[in-house]
Amino acid sequence: MRQQDAIMRQLAQKVTDFIEPVVPYMVIGSKRAAEEAGNKVGPAVWELKKKLWEKLFSRDRPELKEAAGDLVIAPADPEVKQVLIRAIINSFEKDPDLAKEISSFMEDEIIQRMLLEQRMRAEDGSVKLIKQNSSEKTRVLEEFNKLLEEFTAKNNTVSTAYDLEQLEAGQGKEETMEKALDFASKIQYGDLRSQALSLIVPYLKGPEKVKLIEKTLYSTSNIQDEDERARVLSSLVPHLKRQGKEEIIEDILDFSPHIQYGDAKFQILSLLIPHLEGSNNEVILEKALEMAAGIQSEFLRVQALSLLIPHLKGQRKGEIIEEALELASNLKDKDMRPQALSFIILYLDETRKKEIFEKALEMATGIKSESRRAQALFSLVPYIGGSEK
């Protein structure tokens, strides 16, 4: 069974990778879209991808069409792509003949050659990019270090009373700070940008601090690598521990609609929430809920809501619990539902806790993929009663 799961997933992944570049044109389905797709990938390639698409959608699979549509709306969201892969797997499981037909199609010599060429182009592009980037990164880092040295010199060097007056007045210092931040924000390499921004953030201060933090967040949110984003965000923590933190948090929450990617919103919100401890500011909490509502991934949205629940009270807390349960119970990727429910179980009363746990456990045990079933069951372990462990 495990081997069969792996084969199905590998096939679904291969199919998704093959059609992904033309999914928007397929979903639109117009003559103009077909012409543009042909121009983009070439007429012969377009015809093959179109043929594969037609095979996939030759049966009525609404969840497959919905997943493909979501990929058009959020092409950068890896979870959305996984939902499409899962929908394709489900189609194969429901229709083994379709799986065989698609597998045979993908094994065609022409398709295999296309996939190989596609991989080679990607790898060749990566190698060239690495070679080009190596010397360029060194130059960028050297230029940034000069700016940072200039700023720290102004920030730390006080040799006369006049220097002290100038420093306290912030003359030149904020200008240099903004110049360094502007430079760092425009660095195109995500790892280097995160390194540069994390060096600058601790120095942010003065009347323009909030504006500079917002600029930092916007630039950080466009770094694709989650760990690199985390590096910058963690450097913001000291600002959230100081006096006036609520004002900074509120400003960041107000700024959140400008943050494009849902996973970045989740990451930023996760950073802010621990600093709401003891806060009775309902305005801030509502703004945090608004930010959570803007997270496109429903799984991450459930997780964000679960982090906010302990800070809510009364009727509002109950409403958010119900909203989170509804979302978790209806995730498009059914295999993720048990884990999503596990985020909420903790906040339920005993009767409801038992009901939702049993529901989640039933979902988890019904997952066909062994690895995903294990992941789902593991998320429920903390709630298993002593007699069931």
C-alpha positions in Angstrom: 0.0 0.0 0.0 2.8 2.4 0.9 4.5 1.7 -2.4 1.2 2.3 -4.3 0.7 5.6 -2.5 4.2 6.7 -3.4 3.6 5.8 -7.1 0.3 7.7 -7.2 1.8 10.7 -5.5 4.8 10.7 -7.9 2.6 10.5 -10.9 0.3 13.3 -9.6 3.4 15.4 -8.9 4.7 14.8 -12.3 1.4 15.7 -13.9 1.1 18.9 -11.9 4.6 20.0 -12.7 3.9 19.3 -16.4 0.7 21.3 -16.7 1.4 24.0 -14.0 2.8 26.6 -16.5 -0.3 26.5 -18.6 -3.0 26.0 -15.9 -4.2 29.6 -16.2 -4.7 29.3 -19.9 -6.6 25.9 -19.4 -8.8 27.4 -16.8 -9.7 30.4 -18.9 -10.3 28.1 -21.9 -10.7 30.8 -24.5 -9.3 30.9 -28.0 -7.2 33.9 -27.1 -5.8 32.0 -24.0 -4.9 29.1 -26.2 -3.1 31.3 -28.6 -1.1 33.0 -25.8 -0.2 29.6 -24.3 1.0 28.4 -27.7 3.2 31.4 -28.0 4.5 30.9 -24.5 5.4 27.2 -24.6 5.3 26.4 -28.3 2.4 25.0 -30.3 3.5 21.3 -30.0 4.1 21.5 -26.2 0.8 23.3 -25.8 -1.1 20.6 -27.7 0.4 17.8 -25.5 -0.3 19.7 -22.2 -3.8 20.4 -23.4 -4.3 16.7 -24.3 -3.2 15.7 -20.8 -5.6 18.3 -19.3 -8.5 17.0 -21.3 -7.8 13.5 -20.1 -7.8 14.6 -16.5 -11.0 16.6 -16.9 -12.8 14.0 -19.1 -14.6 12.9 -15.9 -16.7 15.2 -13.7 -14.3 16.1 -11.0 -15.5 19.5 -9.4 -12.8 19.4 -6.7 -10.1 19.1 -9.4 -11.5 22.1 -11.3 -11.7 24.1 -8.0 -8.1 23.2 -7.1 -6.9 24.2 -10.6 -8.8 27.5 -10.2 -7.2 28.2 -6.9 -3.7 27.6 -8.4 -4.5 30.4 -10.8 -5.4 32.8 -8.0 -2.5 31.8 -5.7 0.3 30.4 -7.9 3.0 31.1 -5.2 1.2 29.3 -2.4 2.8 25.8 -2.1 -0.2 24.5 -0.1 -2.5 25.4 -3.1 -0.3 23.3 -5.4 -0.4 20.4 -2.9 -4.2 20.6 -2.9 -4.2 20.2 -6.7 -1.8 17.2 -6.4 -4.1 15.7 -3.7 -7.1 16.2 -6.0 -5.3 14.5 -8.8 -4.4 11.6 -6.5 -8.1 11.3 -5.4 -9.1 11.2 -9.1 -6.7 8.4 -9.7 -7.9 6.5 -6.6 -11.5 6.8 -7.7 -10.8 5.9 -11.3 -7.9 3.4 -11.6 -8.4 3.3 -15.4 -7.8 7.0 -15.5 -4.6 6.5 -13.5 -3.4 3.9 -16.0 -4.2 6.1 -18.9 -2.4 9.1 -17.5 0.5 7.0 -16.5 0.8 5.6 -20.0 0.6 9.1 -21.4 3.3 10.4 -19.1 5.6 7.5 -20.1 5.5 8.5 -23.7 9.0 9.1 -25.1 8.2 12.6 -26.2 6.7 13.5 -22.8 9.8 12.1 -21.0 12.1 14.1 -23.3 10.1 17.2 -22.5 10.3 16.6 -18.8 14.0 16.0 -19.0 14.6 19.2 -21.1 12.4 21.1 -18.6 14.6 19.9 -15.7 17.8 20.6 -17.6 16.7 24.1 -18.4 15.8 24.7 -14.8 19.1 23.2 -13.5 21.2 25.1 -16.2 19.4 28.3 -15.2 20.2 27.7 -11.6 23.9 27.0 -12.3 24.2 30.2 -14.4 22.4 32.2 -11.7 24.7 30.9 -9.0 27.8 31.8 -11.0 26.4 35.2 -11.8 25.2 35.8 -8.3 28.4 34.9 -6.5 30.5 37.9 -7.4 27.4 40.2 -7.5 26.5 39.2 -3.9 30.0 40.0 -2.7 29.7 43.4 -4.3 26.3 44.1 -2.8 27.3 43.0 0.6 30.4 45.2 0.6 28.3 48.2 -0.5 25.8 47.5 2.3 28.5 47.1 4.9 29.9 50.5 4.0 26.5 52.0 4.6 26.1 50.2 7.9 29.6 51.2 9.1 28.6 54.8 8.2 25.5 54.5 10.3 27.1 52.8 13.3 29.9 55.4 13.3 27.3 58.2 13.6 25.4 56.2 16.2 28.3 55.4 18.4 31.0 58.0 17.9 30.7 61.0 20.3 33.9 62.9 20.8 32.6 66.4 21.6 29.6 68.1 23.1 28.6 69.2 19.6 28.7 65.6 18.5 26.4 64.7 21.4 24.0 67.4 20.4 24.0 66.3 16.8 23.5 62.6 17.9 20.6 63.4 20.2 19.0 65.6 17.5 19.4 62.7 15.1 20.9 64.8 12.4 22.3 62.6 9.7 21.7 59.4 11.6 18.1 58.8 10.5 18.9 59.8 7.0 21.7 57.2 6.9 19.5 54.7 8.5 16.8 55.1 5.9 19.4 55.0 3.2 20.7 51.7 4.5 17.2 50.3 4.9 16.3 51.4 1.4 19.4 49.7 0.0 18.8 46.5 2.0 15.1 46.4 0.9 16.1 46.4 -2.7 18.6 43.6 -2.5 17.2 41.0 -4.9 18.8 37.9 -3.2 16.5 36.8 -0.4 19.2 35.4 1.8 21.3 38.5 1.5 18.3 40.8 2.0 17.3 38.9 5.2 20.9 39.2 6.5 21.1 42.9 5.8 17.6 43.7 7.2 18.3 41.7 10.4 21.4 43.8 10.9 19.5 47.1 10.5 16.4 46.3 12.5 17.9 46.6 16.0 18.9 50.2 15.3 15.4 51.4 14.2 14.3 54.2 16.4 13.1 57.8 16.4 9.9 59.3 15.1 10.2 57.4 11.8 10.6 54.0 13.5 7.1 52.7 12.8 7.4 53.7 9.1 10.8 52.0 8.9 9.4 48.9 10.6 6.6 48.8 8.1 9.1 49.1 5.2 11.1 46.3 6.7 8.0 44.1 7.0 7.0 44.7 3.4 10.4 43.9 2.1 10.7 40.8 4.4 7.3 39.5 3.3 8.6 39.2 -0.2 11.4 36.9 0.8 10.3 33.5 -0.3 12.3 31.3 2.1 10.5 31.0 5.4 13.7 30.6 7.4 15.2 33.7 5.9 12.0 35.7 6.7 12.2 34.3 10.3 15.7 35.7 10.7 14.5 39.3 10.0 11.3 38.9 12.0 13.1 37.6 15.1 15.2 40.8 15.1 12.0 42.8 15.5 11.2 41.1 18.9 13.1 43.7 21.0 10.8 46.4 19.7 7.8 44.5 20.9 9.1 44.3 24.4 9.6 48.0 24.9 7.2 50.7 26.1 4.7 51.6 23.5 4.7 48.1 22.0 0.9 48.2 21.5 1.1 51.2 19.2 3.8 49.4 17.2 1.7 46.2 17.0 -1.4 48.2 16.0 0.5 50.0 13.2 1.8 46.7 12.0 -1.7 45.2 11.9 -3.0 48.2 10.1 -0.2 47.7 7.5 -1.0 44.0 7.0 -3.2 44.4 3.9 -0.1 45.6 2.1 1.6 42.2 2.8 1.0 40.1 -0.3 1.7 36.5 0.8 -0.5 34.7 3.2 2.3 32.6 4.8 4.2 35.8 5.5 1.1 37.3 7.1 0.9 34.2 9.3 4.5 34.4 10.2 4.2 38.1 11.2 1.0 37.5 13.1 2.6 34.6 15.0 5.4 36.9 16.0 3.0 39.5 17.3 0.5 37.4 19.2 2.7 36.4 22.2 3.1 40.1 22.8 -0.6 40.5 23.2 -0.4 38.6 26.5 -2.5 40.5 29.1 -3.7 43.0 26.6 -7.4 44.0 26.9 -7.2 46.2 23.9 -10.2 44.9 21.9 -9.3 47.2 18.9 -5.9 45.5 18.5 -7.5 42.0 18.9 -10.1 42.7 16.2 -7.3 44.0 13.9 -5.4 40.8 14.6 -8.5 38.8 13.6 -8.8 40.9 10.4 -5.2 40.0 9.6 -5.9 36.4 10.2 -8.9 36.6 7.9 -6.6 37.8 5.2 -4.5 34.6 5.3 -5.3 32.8 2.1 -4.4 29.3 3.2 -7.3 28.0 5.3 -5.0 25.7 7.2 -2.8 28.6 8.3 -5.8 30.7 9.0 -7.1 28.0 11.4 -3.7 28.0 13.1 -3.7 31.8 13.3 -7.2 31.8 14.9 -6.2 29.1 17.4 -3.3 31.3 18.5 -5.7 34.3 19.0 -8.4 32.3 20.9 -6.7 32.5 24.3 -6.6 36.3 24.1 -10.4 36.5 23.4 -13.2 36.5 25.9 -16.9 35.7 26.1 -19.1 35.6 23.1 -16.3 36.7 20.7 -14.2 33.8 21.8 -17.0 31.4 21.2 -17.6 32.9 17.7 -14.0 32.5 16.7 -13.9 28.9 18.0 -16.9 28.0 15.9 -15.4 29.8 12.9 -12.1 27.9 13.3 -13.9 24.6 13.7 -15.9 25.2 10.6 -12.8 26.0 8.6 -10.9 23.1 9.9 -13.7 20.6 9.2 -14.0 21.7 5.6 -10.4 22.1 4.4 -10.1 21.3 0.8 -7.2 18.9 1.6 -9.2 16.4 3.7 -6.0 14.8 5.1 -5.2 18.1 6.8 -8.5 18.3 8.6 -7.5 16.3 11.7 -4.4 18.3 12.3 -6.4 21.6 11.9 -9.0 20.4 14.4 -6.2 19.5 16.8 -5.4 23.3 17.0 -8.8 24.0 18.4 -9.6 21.0 20.6 -7.6 22.5 23.5 -10.1 25.4 23.9 -13.3 23.3 24.0 -15.3 22.2 27.0 -15.0 18.6 27.9 -18.1 17.4 26.1 -17.3 19.2 22.9 -13.7 18.3 23.2 -14.6 14.6 23.2 -17.0 15.0 20.3 -14.4 16.9 18.1 -11.6 14.6 19.1 -13.6 11.5 18.0 -14.5 13.2 14.7 -10.8 14.1 14.1 -9.7 10.6 15.0 -12.1 9.1 12.6 -10.9 11.4 9.9 -7.3 10.5 10.7 -7.7 6.8 10.7 -9.5 7.0 7.3 -6.5 8.7 5.5 -5.1 6.3 2.9 -1.6 7.6 2.8 0.4 6.0 5.6 2.7 8.9 6.1 -0.1 11.5 6.2 -2.2 9.2 8.4 0.7 9.0 10.9 1.1 12.8 10.8 -2.6 13.3 11.5 -2.7 10.8 14.3 0.4 12.2 15.9 -1.3 15.7 16.1 -4.1 14.1 18.1 -1.8 12.3 20.6 -2.0 15.0 23.3 -5.8 14.6 23.5 -5.9 10.8 23.7 -7.3 9.6 27.0 -5.2 7.4 29.3 -7.1 4.3 28.5 -6.6 4.8 24.7 -2.9 5.6 24.7 
